[in-house]
Amino acid sequence: MTATLNQGNEDFKSHVFIINGGILLFFALLISISNGILLFMIYKDPLRKFRNATAVLVVSLGIADFLTGCVTAVDVGIAHILEGMEVGKVMLQAKIVSQITVRASVCIMIIFAVERFIAIAFPYVYRNSLTIPKTILCCVLSWMLAIVTSCLELVVERDLYDVVFLYLIFVLPLLTIIFTYSAAYFIVQYRHGRLYKKEKISRRSAEMQKQLMTTACLIILVFFVSLVPFWLFTTIRRYCKECVHQKWCIAGYRLSIPILYSNSALNPLLYAWRMRPYRQSFQALFLRKQSSVRGTSQNEFPPDEGNETKLVDEFCEETKL
């Protein structure tokens, strides 16, 4: 009876691994296409709008997500299929590769959130201090941190590793993103309230605040939904050893991995396509509408440097945050 039950669990596990591998390969295609188009468009730069610090962050995030699709998701997907077919034990190698690109992406998302906050809270500091070389250095450090922390799994005790990196890769980034985008939204509200205290707020300003809040909520929601299932089942496996071999835990944990990668497929929509320069460049490059495209780049602010609220308004309108 026990042998039959164990065989049933093994068959179920094999099916889950194979199905999950197929889903991962499908996600790999979506991630590679969405980020590949973005990187190609920035490389061509038809309107010459991507020569600023924000573009560096978008490129770095796009590279991390593109590698997640064409290398990581493919590697992990094939590893799941081979594991399900009992061809070989390759999951550890696939997991190390997976952690590097996913963690690099998360680190760059944090930098992106901080950059957005500085642009809103301190627009003059943003214009004068956030240079392309500094941004490149931050991105390089993010990649180095991702590589080092991923390789630590080979030398650090497993339970300690899971607990520490639960906070470093999920809790801390989530809190940072929530704080920075919420603070940016309230700063915009405060400045408009101060400026238009005795007047009815303009339709343009109200629309900008709505767009800012929508974008911030989408970024936080996608990040939360994509990472919560993976870390939830990781925590369950950490504290409930008898749950590890149960079918619901096996299926839930494995299916949480494609959900984790869904963040990389949606990042281009959240961090690039909502910005006007990227939409205009896409039209110019793929739809041949260059003659009808107008507008300023996201770092071209109004000449009136004495009006801080005007600077922030123009920045938010161009980037949609």
N, C-alpha and C positions, 0 to 999 in steps of 0.2 A: 504493500500500500504506500509506504513511504517512498519507495523507489519510483513508483508510478507518479506520485505527486512531484517529486524532484524533477522527473523527466518532463512533466507538464510545464513546470516553471522554466526549465531550460528552453523548451520549445517556444514558450511565450516570450522569453527574453530574446531569443534569436529573431523572432518575427518583429519585435519592437525595434531591435537594432537595425534590421534591414529597412523597415519602413522609415525610421528616423533618418537613416542614411540617404534615402531617396529624397526626403523633404529637404535635407541639408544641401544636396546637390541642386535642387530647384532654387533654394534661397541663394546659393552661390551664383547662379545665373542672374537673378534679379539684382543682387548687390553689385556684381561686376558691371552690368549694363548701366545702372543708374549712376554709379560713381565714375565709370569709364567715360560716359558722355560728358559729365561735369568736368573732369580733368582735361579731356580733349578740347572742350570749349574754352577753358581758361588758357590752355596752351596756345590756341589760335588767337584768342583775345581780339576779336574783330573790331571792337570799339575802343581798345586801349584803356580799359577801365580797371584792370586787375594788377595795378602796380602800387599796392598799399599793404599795410599790415593785416587788414582783414582778409585780403585775398590769400596771404601766406597761410593763415589759419585754415581757411577753407580748403586750400590745396593739401595741407598736411592731414587734415581730417579726411579728405577724399582719398589720399594715398593709403591711409590706415584702413579705411573701409573697403577700398578696392582690393587691397591685399587680403582683407578678411574674406572677401568673396571669392577671388580667383585662387587663393592659396589655402587660407585657413578652413573655410567652409568645405572646400573640395577635399582637403586632407582629412578633416574630421568626418565628413560624409563617407568617404571611401573606407576609413578606419572602422566606422560603424558597420558598414556592409560586410567587410572582411571578418569583423568580430562576430557578427550574426551568422556568418557562414562557417565560423570556427576555422578560418584560414590561418589566423595568427593573432598575437597579442601586440597591437600597435597603438593602443589607446593613450598610453602615457606620452609617447612622442607627439601624437596629434594634439593632445591637451596642452603641452608646452607651447607649440606653435600657435594654438588658438589664443592662449592667454596673452601672448606678446601683442598681437594686433588689436585684440579687444581692449586691453588695458591702455595701449597707446591712444586708441580712439577716445576712451573715457577721459584720459588726462588732457587731451586736446580740447574736448568738450568743456572741461573746467576752465582752461585758459580762455576759451571763446566766451564763456559766461562772464568771466572777470573783465575781459576786454570790452564787452558790451556795457558792463556797469560803469567802467571808467569813462567810456564815451558819453554816457548820459550824465553821470555825477560830476565829472571833471573834464568838460569838453576841451578846454584850452590845454590841459595837461595831455590829453589824448592826442591832440593835433601836433604838439611839440615834442613829446617824449616817446610815444609808441612808434618806433621806427621798424623798418623791415628787418635789419640785422638783429635787433633785440627779439623780434617775434620768431625769427628763424632759430635763434639760440634757445628760446623756450620750447619750441617744437622738438629740437634735437634732444634736449634734456628729458622731455616727455618720453621719447623713444628709448633713451638709455634707461630711464626708470622702469619702463615696461619690460625691457629685456632682463634687467637685473632681478626684479621682483618675480618674474616668471621662472627664472632659473633657480631661485631660492627653494622652490618646491622640492628640488632634488636633494637638498641638504638640511632643510628644516623639518622638525617633527610635524606630521600631517595635521593633527588636531589643532595645534597652535597656528599653523599656516592658514587653515580655513577660517579661524576666528579673527585673526589679525587682518586678513585681506578681505573679509566680509565688510569690515569698517572702512578700509582704505579704498576699495574699488566700488563699493555700493553706497554705504551710509554717508561717508564724507563727500563724495561727488554729488549725491542727491541733495544734501543740505546746502552745499555751496551753490548749486544751480537754483534751488528754491530761493535762497537768500538774495543772490545777485539780481535775478530777474524781478523778484518782488520789490527789492529796494529801488531798482531802476523805474519800475512802474509808479511807485509812490513818490519818487523824486519828480517825475514828470507831472504827476497830479498836483504836487505841492507848488511847483513853479507856475503852473497854469492858474492855480487858485490864487496865488499871490499876485500874479500879473493881471488877472481878470476878476479881481475880487468884487468890483463894483459893476462889472459888465457881464453880459451873457457870453459864455464860452463859445468860441467860434466853432463852426461845423467841422472845419479841417482839424482843429485841435482835438475835438471829441472823437473824430474818426481815428486819429493817430493813437489816442489812448486805448481805444477799443482794439486796434490792430496789435498794439504792444502787448496788451493783456492776452489776446488770443494766441499770439506766437509764444509767449512765455508759458501759458498753460499747456500748449501742445508739446513743447520741448520737455517740460517736467513730466507730463503724462506719458509720453512715449518712452522716456528714460525709465520711469518707474515701472511701467507695465512690462517692458522688455527684460528688466533685470530682476524683478521681484520673484517670478516663478523659479528661476535658476537658484537664487540664493535661499529661497524658502525650502526647496528640496535639498539643497546642500546642508542647510541647518538641520533638517529632519534626519538626514543620513548621519550627521555628526552626533546628535544626541539620542537618536532612537535606532540602536544597532539592529534590533529585531525587525525594523521596518525595511531595512535595506533589501531583503530578499522577497518582500511582498510585491505582488503584481502592480498595485496602484503606485507604489513608490518607484518601481523600475520604469513604468511607462511615463509617470509624471516627470521624473528627473531627466530622462532622455528627450522627451518632447519639449522640455524647457530650454534645451540648447538651441534649436532653431529659433525659438522666440527671442533668445538672447541676441542672436545675429540679426533679427529683424530691425534692430536699432540702426545697423549699418546701411540697410536698404532705405530707411526713411530719413536718414541724416541729410542727404542732398536736398530733399524737399523742405526740411526745416531750416537748414543753415545756408542754403544758397538760393533755391528757386523763389523764396519769398522776398529776396532782395531785388530791387528793380534793375540794377546793372546786369545781373545774371539773366533775368528774363529778357532784357533788351538784347544782350549778346547772343542768347539762344535764337531769338528771332532773326537777328542779323546773319548768324552763321548757317542756320538750318532752314529758315523760312525766307531768306533773302529780302528782309525788310529793313535793310540798313538805312535807306533813304528816309524812312518814316520814323526811325528811332530817334528820340530826343531825350535829353535829361543829363544830369550831372553824375559824376562818379560818387561813390559813397563817402569819399574824403574831400570832396569839393564843397565847402561850406559857403554860406553867404558872406559877402565882404564886411558886413557890419559886425566887427569883432566885439563891440561893446554890448551886444544883446545876446546874453547867454541862452535865454529861452529860445530865441530864434535859431541859434546854432543847434540846439537839441531837437527842435521841431524838424529842421531840415534833415538832420542825421536820421531821425526815426522814420521820416517819410521815405527817404531813399532806401534804407536798409530793411524796413519793417522789423527790425531787431531780430 
